[in-house]
Amino acid sequence: MGLILAVDAGNSKTDVAVVNHDGTVLATARGEGFRPPAVGLDTAMSALTATVTRALTTAGTPTVSHVSACLANADLPVEEEQLTAALTHRGWGTTVDVRNDTFAILRAGVTEPRGVAVVCGAGINCVGMHPDGRTARFPALGRFSGDWGGGWALAEEALFHAARASDGRGEPTALAHALPRHFGLPDMPALIEALHLGHVAPARRHELAPVLFAVAATGDGVALTIIDRQAEEIVTMAVVALTRLGLVDEPTPVLLGGGVLAARDPRLEGRVRALLAERAPEAEPRVVTSRPVLGAALLGLDRVGAAGVAQERVRAYFAT
């Protein structure tokens, strides 16, 4: 069965591992994020190639039997096909499987390819897997594909309500003071101007998600409403995925991953668990903190039919 090249390529970083079919990890490497929409496929593949080459060189092999790649921005079947062709062209492995990177988090958190994962990080996504090979997924391309949530959306929503509270159009909220204070500014008009003129870099808006949670922890009604909306979105996606796979009435793991959920905010996690208990009582929610590259490795071991002891060995490696 040979070697497996496991790739977890997210927007912010890429993790690669070369794994023997018995679960022994021969090499790992970390590189920059994988963002074809932002930098172009050729540039993204060049960065990925550098990371993969380091791992293969350390493992002492130029190629492997199978490539198991879980990639950010592989959101549509056509994108999976394009990325599969790009990885196949590199000649790293005899066979290549490309999936969205959310599948890596799902597989990392279950002992068999069965369950649902909701990832709430910078954005939000949800996937489900059934042992018979069926999957459930969403486009997860943003608001225009019906998606709402993640750190960026939470920050935008906090800014919206803070601005309206500041000028009298909305309900009063402590966000109107906390958000500008985070950037050392006196009030919302100053923050709005700074964002508009670029004095505060647009990318820094994501810093406001933790501020939102801190304000919610004080009991602020507006902030709590935003957190509750996030919980509603998470549970809605999970229940729809469970229903599509015919698992809504069976004991099934529901994995919660990504930075927003991994932070384990009591209000958000408590609300998610309560809503799941109402709508999918058999669901078994748990937060996943394992490195997603473990999931890519396990998917590769599934593909080559490796024994259960191989899965235990690779899990033990990444646990340490």
C-alpha positions in Angstrom: 0.0 0.0 0.0 3.1 2.3 0.2 3.1 5.8 1.5 0.5 8.5 1.9 1.0 12.2 1.5 -1.5 14.0 3.8 -2.2 17.7 3.1 -4.2 20.1 5.1 -4.0 23.4 3.4 -6.0 26.2 5.0 -6.2 29.9 4.3 -3.6 30.8 6.9 -1.3 27.8 7.0 -0.5 24.4 5.4 0.4 21.2 7.2 1.8 18.2 5.4 2.7 14.7 6.6 4.2 11.7 4.9 2.6 8.6 6.5 3.4 4.9 6.0 0.4 2.6 5.5 1.0 1.2 9.0 0.4 4.7 10.5 4.0 5.6 11.1 4.6 9.3 10.4 7.9 9.7 8.5 8.0 13.5 8.1 5.9 16.7 8.5 6.2 20.2 7.2 4.4 23.5 7.7 4.1 26.2 5.1 2.0 29.3 4.2 -1.7 29.3 3.5 -3.4 28.0 0.3 -5.4 30.8 -1.3 -5.9 30.3 -5.0 -8.7 32.9 -5.3 -6.5 35.6 -3.8 -3.1 34.8 -5.4 -4.0 32.6 -8.4 -3.7 28.8 -8.7 -0.1 28.8 -10.0 1.2 30.9 -7.1 -0.8 28.9 -4.6 0.5 25.6 -6.0 4.1 26.9 -6.0 3.8 27.6 -2.3 2.2 24.2 -1.6 4.9 22.5 -3.7 7.6 24.0 -1.5 6.0 22.6 1.6 5.4 19.2 0.1 8.9 19.0 -1.2 10.4 19.6 2.2 8.2 16.8 3.7 9.0 14.3 0.9 12.8 15.1 1.1 12.8 14.6 4.9 10.9 11.3 4.4 13.5 10.3 1.8 11.1 9.7 -1.1 10.2 11.7 -4.2 6.7 10.2 -4.5 4.0 8.3 -2.6 1.2 5.9 -3.4 -1.7 8.2 -2.5 -2.2 11.9 -1.9 -5.0 12.8 0.5 -5.5 16.5 0.2 -8.0 18.6 2.2 -7.8 22.1 0.8 -9.3 25.5 1.5 -11.3 27.0 -1.3 -12.2 23.5 -2.7 -15.9 24.5 -2.2 -17.5 23.3 -5.5 -17.1 20.1 -7.5 -15.6 22.0 -10.3 -12.9 23.4 -8.0 -12.2 20.0 -6.6 -11.7 18.8 -10.2 -9.3 21.7 -11.0 -7.3 21.1 -7.8 -7.2 17.4 -8.4 -5.8 18.0 -11.8 -3.2 20.4 -10.4 -2.0 18.0 -7.7 -2.0 15.1 -10.1 0.2 17.1 -12.5 2.8 17.5 -9.8 3.3 13.7 -9.8 3.5 13.4 -6.1 1.3 10.2 -5.9 -0.2 7.5 -8.1 -3.7 8.4 -6.9 -5.1 11.8 -5.6 -8.1 12.6 -3.6 -9.0 16.3 -3.0 -11.7 17.4 -0.5 -12.6 20.6 1.2 -10.5 21.2 4.3 -13.6 20.9 6.5 -13.5 17.1 5.9 -10.1 17.0 7.6 -11.6 18.4 10.8 -14.5 15.9 10.6 -12.3 12.9 10.1 -9.9 14.0 12.8 -12.7 13.9 15.3 -14.3 10.5 14.5 -13.1 6.9 14.6 -14.9 6.1 11.3 -15.9 8.3 8.4 -19.4 8.9 9.9 -20.6 12.2 11.3 -21.1 15.9 10.7 -18.6 18.8 11.3 -19.4 22.5 11.5 -16.3 24.7 11.3 -16.7 28.3 12.5 -13.5 30.1 12.1 -13.0 33.1 9.8 -16.1 31.9 8.0 -18.4 29.0 8.4 -18.8 25.7 6.7 -20.4 22.3 7.3 -19.8 18.8 5.9 -21.1 15.3 6.7 -19.9 11.8 5.9 -21.6 8.5 5.8 -19.7 5.1 5.8 -21.4 4.2 2.5 -19.6 7.1 0.8 -22.4 9.7 0.8 -21.5 13.2 1.8 -23.4 16.3 2.7 -22.0 19.8 2.2 -22.8 23.4 1.4 -21.2 25.9 -1.0 -20.0 28.0 1.9 -19.1 30.9 -0.4 -20.5 33.7 1.8 -23.8 35.5 2.2 -24.8 35.1 -1.5 -24.7 31.3 -1.1 -26.9 31.5 2.0 -24.1 31.4 4.6 -23.7 33.6 7.6 -21.2 33.4 10.4 -17.6 33.0 11.5 -15.3 35.6 12.9 -15.6 38.0 9.9 -19.4 38.0 9.9 -19.5 38.4 13.7 -17.2 41.4 13.5 -19.3 43.0 10.7 -22.5 42.5 12.6 -21.0 44.0 15.8 -19.9 47.0 13.8 -23.4 47.4 12.2 -25.1 47.4 15.6 -22.5 49.6 17.2 -22.8 52.2 14.4 -26.6 52.3 14.7 -26.5 52.5 18.5 -24.0 55.4 18.2 -26.2 57.5 15.9 -29.6 56.7 17.4 -31.0 54.3 14.8 -30.5 51.2 16.9 -30.7 49.8 20.3 -28.1 50.9 22.8 -25.2 48.6 23.2 -21.8 48.6 24.9 -20.3 47.6 21.6 -20.5 51.3 20.6 -17.8 52.0 23.1 -15.9 48.7 23.2 -15.2 48.5 19.4 -13.5 51.9 18.9 -11.7 51.5 22.3 -10.1 48.3 20.9 -8.3 50.5 18.3 -7.6 53.3 20.7 -10.3 55.5 19.1 -12.8 57.7 21.0 -16.1 56.7 19.4 -17.8 55.0 16.5 -17.7 57.9 14.2 -13.9 57.9 14.5 -13.8 54.2 13.9 -16.1 54.4 10.9 -13.8 57.1 9.4 -10.7 55.1 10.2 -12.0 52.0 8.5 -13.3 53.9 5.5 -10.0 55.8 4.9 -7.9 52.8 5.6 -6.3 54.1 8.8 -7.3 50.8 10.3 -6.5 48.0 7.9 -9.6 46.1 6.7 -8.0 42.8 7.8 -8.0 44.0 11.4 -11.8 43.8 11.5 -11.5 40.2 12.5 -10.0 41.4 15.8 -13.5 42.6 16.8 -15.0 39.1 17.2 -13.3 38.5 20.6 -14.4 42.0 21.6 -18.0 41.0 20.7 -17.8 37.9 22.9 -16.3 39.9 25.8 -19.2 42.4 25.6 -21.7 39.5 25.5 -20.2 38.1 28.6 -21.3 41.2 30.5 -24.9 40.5 29.6 -25.2 43.1 26.8 -28.5 42.3 25.0 -27.4 43.2 21.5 -24.1 41.3 21.7 -26.0 38.2 23.1 -28.4 38.4 20.2 -25.6 38.2 17.7 -24.0 35.2 19.6 -27.4 33.5 19.6 -27.8 34.0 15.9 -24.4 32.3 15.4 -25.5 29.3 17.4 -28.7 29.1 15.3 -26.7 29.1 12.1 -24.3 26.4 13.4 -27.2 24.1 14.5 -29.2 24.7 11.3 -26.3 23.6 9.1 -25.7 20.5 11.3 -29.3 19.4 11.4 -29.7 19.8 7.6 -26.5 17.7 7.0 -27.7 15.0 9.5 -31.1 14.9 7.7 -29.5 14.6 4.2 -27.5 11.6 5.4 -30.4 10.0 7.2 -28.6 10.3 10.5 -30.8 12.8 12.4 -32.4 10.0 14.4 -29.3 8.0 15.0 -26.5 8.6 17.6 -24.0 10.6 15.4 -21.0 12.7 16.3 -21.4 16.4 15.5 -17.9 17.9 15.5 -17.5 21.6 16.3 -14.2 23.2 15.0 -12.6 26.4 14.0 -11.3 29.3 16.1 -14.7 30.7 17.1 -15.9 27.3 18.4 -12.5 26.1 19.7 -12.5 29.2 22.0 -15.4 27.5 23.9 -17.4 30.6 24.7 -19.9 29.4 27.3 -22.9 31.2 25.8 -22.2 30.1 22.2 -21.4 26.5 23.0 -24.2 26.2 25.6 -26.7 27.5 23.1 -25.4 25.2 20.3 -25.8 22.2 22.6 -29.2 23.2 23.8 -30.5 23.7 20.2 -29.0 20.4 19.1 -30.7 18.6 22.0 -34.1 20.0 20.8 -33.7 19.4 17.1 -31.4 16.3 16.9 -31.5 14.7 20.3 -29.3 11.8 19.2 -26.5 14.1 18.0 -23.3 13.9 20.0 -21.7 17.3 19.9 -18.0 17.7 20.8 -15.3 20.3 20.2 -12.4 19.2 18.1 -8.9 20.6 18.8 -6.8 18.0 16.9 -4.7 19.3 14.0 -6.7 18.9 10.8 -3.7 17.2 9.0 -4.5 14.2 11.2 -7.9 14.0 9.4 -6.2 14.2 6.0 -3.9 11.3 7.1 -6.8 9.2 8.3 -8.8 9.8 5.1 -5.7 8.6 3.2 -5.5 5.4 5.4 -9.2 4.8 4.8 -8.5 5.1 1.0 -5.7 2.4 1.0 -7.6 0.1 3.4 -5.1 0.3 6.2 -5.7 -1.6 9.4 -7.2 0.0 12.5 -3.9 -0.1 14.3 -2.5 2.3 11.7 -5.2 4.8 12.6 -4.3 4.4 16.3 -0.6 4.9 15.6 -1.1 8.1 13.5 -3.5 9.5 16.2 -0.9 8.8 18.9 1.7 10.7 16.9 -0.3 13.8 16.5 -1.5 13.6 20.1 2.1 14.1 21.2 
